[in-house]
């Protein structure tokens, strides 16, 4: 449903993982964008960004998905997603088309308008209204932050989430060792190389636990699902949340991988 705000018209790229596993991340993203003055819409024609096919070498299918995505987000001033990984894939769309293909220029336009949420809020909008909203929040916990490979290396996202978090009252950020090291998820990587993936996420959860943090934060659900699952299996008492849930003040729901006890009681 369209928002009536007079601000920038933003198309939300929901992402598959938010849609299937953590809808609260999409709702939190909408809330933040609206607080920053944006008019937010969620195109119904959107599907996957095409990254699984692309990483598997299926460029034909990836190009078909790219065309659908380009058409779905036609006309929006910006495209924003709570995922550096998916936005990084959108930035690769121009490479899928020959320069003579009509979709080549459209792909370049889409890539130029596509942003990860923390980068969009901090680098593009810099909304004073949102800053006031953040300063009214309270999150009295020690947190640590994981830098996803795609967000950091493809999009240059490092300080943006940390700067936004600094406005929230009560947050104590404790950096973990090797915060920039891969968690071992890597999409299809964890399926192709499970032993290597497991060792990588074990190293990561050790570093997380050593900070003494109550909450692990990150900007990509794939990484967070991977680390949250490992933390639970190891019995480490660290919650995992997407950063937008804290920035939007939506932390009253169970953390990633935690049971919804109210729902369980209803069942």
Secondary structure by P-SEA (a helix, b strand, c coil): ccccccccbbbbccccccccccaaaaaaaaaaaaaacccccccccccccaaaaaaacaaaaaaaaaaaaaaaaccccbbbbccaaaaaaaaaccccccccccaaaaaaaaaaacccaaaaaccccccaaaaaaaaaccccbbbbbbbcccccccccccaaaaaaacccccbbbbbccccccccccccccccccaaaaaaaaaaaaaaaaaacccbbbbccaaaaaaaaaaaaaacccbbbbcaaaaaacccccccccccaaaaaaac
